[in-house]
Amino acid sequence: MGHTLRLPSDDALIQRLRDGDETAFQLLLDAWSPSMLRLARSFVSTNESAEEVVQEAWLGVIRGIGGFEGRASLKTWVFRILVNIAKTRGTKESRTLPFSSLLPEDEGPTVDPSRFRSDDDQYPGHWRSGEKPKPWTLPESAALNAEVRGVIAAALAALSDRHRIVVTLRDIEGHTSDEVCDMLKISPGNQRVILHRARAVVRARLESYFATVVAAESDDLA
């Protein structure tokens, strides 16, 4: 498996960027540009437009690093620039994402209700026998880890843009709830609902995948 690129501390990076250190800038380009591009693509209509958004965001970083006050992490600041540019470009392309209000896609149960005991059961609302999600551990082999990443990528691709953006910012890029609410100009309540729906879809895909893996292993042992 590949290793995650370890970056210098924010303080060191900020000073190096202010000094015009091209190596430091290239480190950030390599580390963050791929995820910035995927995120930008959720706001705009074409891959080419997303690439332009990322380029404009990095130009904004170069122009603004001198005035960066460090009230947020460097990464959060960079992604905030990206999201602002992507949202503006999406609006120009008549591609708006209504984060300020919940949509029908945000409603309804996130788990099949038939997996729970009925209201007239001795334990209403509890999991039915055999329906409770089983805990799983990440596979040890590189091949299976690659498969898991593929399952997650497919689950993310199947999400609506709104759901994919929120879960990407929270669970993949590691931004806090407050940071995401600030970036997207979204209420904490809406952010929680959208994130919950997105996580439920990804979790269901993983649950199905791991159930298949367990069944295959059982067949091999039989």
Residue pairs with C-beta under 8 A, 6 or more apart in sequence:
1 142
1 145
5 27
5 30
5 31
7 13
7 27
7 28
7 31
8 16
8 24
8 27
10 70
10 73
10 74
13 24
13 27
13 28
13 74
14 65
14 68
14 70
14 74
16 23
16 24
17 24
17 25
17 28
17 61
17 62
17 65
18 65
18 66
25 62
28 61
28 78
29 58
32 75
32 78
32 79
33 54
33 58
35 168
35 172
35 173
36 54
36 57
36 78
36 79
36 82
37 50
37 51
37 54
38 168
39 79
39 82
39 83
39 86
39 165
39 168
39 169
39 173
40 49
40 50
40 51
40 53
40 54
40 57
40 82
40 85
40 86
41 47
41 50
42 86
42 97
42 161
42 164
42 165
42 168
43 50
43 53
43 83
43 86
43 87
43 89
43 90
43 95
43 97
43 161
43 165
44 50
44 53
44 86
44 89
44 90
44 93
44 95
45 90
45 93
45 95
49 89
49 93
50 86
52 89
53 82
53 85
53 86
53 89
54 82
56 85
57 78
57 81
57 82
57 85
57 86
60 81
60 85
61 78
61 81
64 81
68 74
68 77
72 80
72 179
75 173
75 175
76 175
76 179
76 183
79 169
79 173
79 175
79 183
80 179
80 182
80 183
83 183
83 184
84 183
87 97
90 96
90 97
97 161
97 162
97 165
98 162
99 162
99 184
99 185
99 186
99 190
99 194
100 185
100 186
100 187
100 190
101 190
102 190
102 193
102 194
103 162
105 160
105 162
105 163
105 197
106 193
106 194
106 197
110 196
110 197
110 200
111 200
111 204
114 128
115 127
115 128
115 131
116 125
116 126
116 127
116 128
116 131
117 123
117 124
117 125
117 126
117 127
117 128
118 124
119 125
133 203
133 207
134 207
134 210
134 211
134 214
136 206
136 207
136 210
138 145
138 148
139 145
139 147
139 148
139 213
144 213
147 209
148 206
148 209
151 205
151 206
151 209
152 202
152 205
152 206
154 205
155 201
155 202
155 204
155 205
155 206
156 164
156 167
156 168
156 202
157 164
158 201
158 205
159 167
159 198
159 201
159 202
162 194
163 194
163 197
163 198
163 201
164 198
165 184
166 180
166 184
166 186
166 191
166 194
166 195
166 198
167 195
167 198
167 199
167 202
169 175
169 179
169 180
169 183
169 184
170 177
170 180
170 195
171 199
175 183
177 188
177 191
177 192
178 188
180 186
180 191
181 187
181 188
181 191
184 191
186 194
